[in-house]
Amino acid sequence: MTCFHNLHALLLLFVFLFPVLVAAQTSNEDPEPGPSFQWGPAIRQANRFLAIEHLFRLGTEAGTREGLKGPFFRDYARSVRSLRGWDDGDPFLVNYIGHPMGGAVAGFIAVHNDLRYRRVQFGRSPHYWKSRLRAMAFAAIYSEQFEIGPISEASIGNIQMTPPATGIVDHVITPTAGMGWMIAEDALDRYVVRRFENWTTHPVARILVRGFLNPTRSFSNILRGKYPWYRDDRGGVTD
């Protein structure tokens, strides 16, 4: 659970220092005629995010590496059974900032693959709110997998097996506050970023503003093989 201590910095690192990751991706996940939700691309992108999170945990958390020792299935089962209470011992920054950002990344993965709704803009439209509720449901499933699924904190490192890491705070906060984070980025994109882009055509300035004011959307873009500053509802930074 402590893997989100530096999530914002990690997101910005990928957004601005590793655009080569985008160039290396193919375009075979562009929308095609068919079902309204692209489950295949969404699952692949979620798996990329999951791999990044667990690699980050293993690289930065000695407790996670120590938890790899011992009988796998018994300790995994004990970790899942041990869940109780609300608090999990992590600081406010982790539980109420880092985890919502992770939930927003998962939510934007859903939005980017929801062909029917991914171009809707922040506002009172029922289409917008329906799209974000669909995204929150996707983020909730992703969050449960990350917390207690087969490839999770419970299985890789047995984090929830011993107090004080047994609380359910992340199970609730990640998707719900993650939706709030998404809505905040949507509002900033519509009312701040767009106005800034009307004020200047400088591509670097536009890239920086799009990235810093929408970090989780930018990270989700990378996961689908797009530039961090890509937008489905309008042109690029040079348009």
TAJOHU-V974928 format. One line per field, one symbol per residue. ss: DSSP state (~ for helix, > for strand, _ for the rest). A space follows every 10 residues. Layout:
ss: ???
This chain:
ss: _~~~__~~~~ ~~~~~~~__~ ~~~_______ ______>_~~ ~~~~~~~~~~ ~~~~~~~~~~ _~~~~~____ _~~~~~~~~~ ~_________ _~~~~~~~~~ ~~~~~~~~~~ ~~_>______ _____~~~~~ ~~~~~~~~~~ ~~~~~~~~__ ________~~ ~_______~~ ~~~~~~~~~~ ~~~~~~~~~~ ~~~~~~~~~_ __~~~~~~~~ ~~~_~~~~~~ ~~~_______ _________
